[in-house]
């Protein structure tokens, strides 16, 4: 793996936000959930398509804090425009487990 510098790391804007809405996304090629995540001012609510159906249902996600990359360009996923990349780690079977802070923190906080 290539070594990066701290300025390289600073280019990736990873922030915490709270899921305010979540819906099944049956139109996606791979099973996914549509998320609306509130990052507070000035970012507001951003959308994401997340392949997290192995461990999560939409109703269990609302109110949960998540970490996401907020400075990737938007990406069209079928009929849905995904604006952020919600972050997770693979479990022993490769299914995604979301990353979240141990304690509640203010929405919009930047990871460093």
C-alpha positions as CSV (number, residue, x, y, z in Angstrom):
1,X,0.0,0.0,0.0
2,X,1.2,3.5,-0.9
3,X,2.2,5.8,2.0
4,X,0.4,9.2,2.1
5,X,1.2,12.4,3.8
6,X,-1.0,14.2,6.4
7,X,-2.1,16.8,3.7
8,X,-3.3,13.8,1.6
9,X,-5.4,12.7,4.6
10,X,-6.8,16.2,5.1
11,X,-8.3,16.1,1.5
12,X,-10.8,13.4,2.6
13,X,-13.6,15.1,4.5
14,X,-15.1,12.5,6.9
15,X,-17.9,13.8,9.1
16,X,-20.4,12.5,11.6
17,X,-24.1,12.8,10.9
18,X,-27.4,11.4,12.1
19,X,-29.7,9.2,9.9
20,X,-33.0,11.1,9.7
21,X,-34.7,8.8,7.1
22,X,-34.0,5.4,5.6
23,X,-35.9,3.4,3.0
24,X,-35.5,0.2,1.1
25,X,-33.9,0.6,-2.3
26,X,-35.4,-2.3,-4.5
27,X,-34.2,-0.6,-7.7
28,X,-30.5,-1.1,-6.8
29,X,-28.6,-3.9,-8.5
30,X,-27.3,-5.1,-5.1
31,X,-29.5,-5.0,-2.0
32,X,-29.2,-1.5,-0.5
33,X,-30.9,1.0,1.7
34,X,-31.4,4.7,0.9
35,X,-30.2,7.0,3.7
36,X,-30.7,10.6,4.5
37,X,-28.1,11.8,6.9
38,X,-28.2,15.2,8.7
39,X,-24.7,16.8,9.1
40,X,-26.0,20.0,10.6
41,X,-25.1,23.4,9.3
42,X,-23.7,24.2,6.8
43,X,-23.8,20.7,5.1
44,X,-27.4,19.9,6.0
45,X,-29.0,16.6,4.9
46,X,-27.2,14.4,2.3
47,X,-28.3,11.2,0.6
48,X,-26.5,7.9,0.3
49,X,-27.2,4.4,-1.1
50,X,-25.6,1.9,1.2
51,X,-25.3,-1.9,0.8
52,X,-25.9,-2.6,4.4
53,X,-29.0,-4.9,4.3
54,X,-27.3,-7.9,5.9
55,X,-27.2,-6.3,9.4
56,X,-29.6,-3.3,9.2
57,X,-33.2,-2.5,8.3
58,X,-34.3,1.0,7.5
59,X,-36.3,1.4,10.8
60,X,-33.2,0.5,12.9
61,X,-31.1,3.2,11.3
62,X,-33.1,6.3,12.0
63,X,-31.5,8.3,14.8
64,X,-28.2,6.5,14.5
65,X,-25.0,8.4,14.0
66,X,-22.7,7.4,11.2
67,X,-19.4,8.5,9.6
68,X,-19.3,9.4,5.9
69,X,-17.0,10.9,3.3
70,X,-18.8,14.1,2.3
71,X,-16.5,15.5,-0.4
72,X,-16.8,12.8,-3.1
73,X,-18.7,13.9,-6.2
74,X,-22.4,12.7,-6.3
75,X,-22.9,9.4,-8.0
76,X,-26.1,8.2,-9.8
77,X,-27.3,4.8,-8.4
78,X,-30.2,3.9,-10.6
79,X,-32.9,6.5,-10.0
80,X,-31.2,7.8,-6.9
81,X,-28.4,10.4,-6.5
82,X,-25.9,9.3,-3.8
83,X,-24.1,12.3,-2.4
84,X,-21.9,10.8,0.4
85,X,-20.1,7.5,1.1
86,X,-21.3,6.1,4.5
87,X,-18.3,4.2,6.0
88,X,-18.2,0.6,7.3
89,X,-16.1,-2.4,7.8
90,X,-16.6,-6.0,6.6
91,X,-17.6,-8.7,9.1
92,X,-16.2,-12.2,8.8
93,X,-18.6,-12.9,5.9
94,X,-17.9,-9.6,4.1
95,X,-21.2,-7.9,5.1
96,X,-20.8,-4.2,6.0
97,X,-20.9,-3.1,9.7
98,X,-21.3,0.7,10.0
99,X,-18.7,2.8,11.8
100,X,-20.1,5.1,14.5
101,X,-18.7,7.1,17.4
102,X,-18.7,5.5,20.9
103,X,-20.5,8.5,22.4
104,X,-22.9,11.0,20.9
105,X,-21.1,13.9,19.3
106,X,-22.4,17.0,17.5
107,X,-23.5,16.4,13.9
108,X,-21.0,17.8,11.3
109,X,-17.9,17.1,13.4
110,X,-14.9,16.3,11.2
111,X,-12.8,13.2,11.8
112,X,-9.1,13.9,12.5
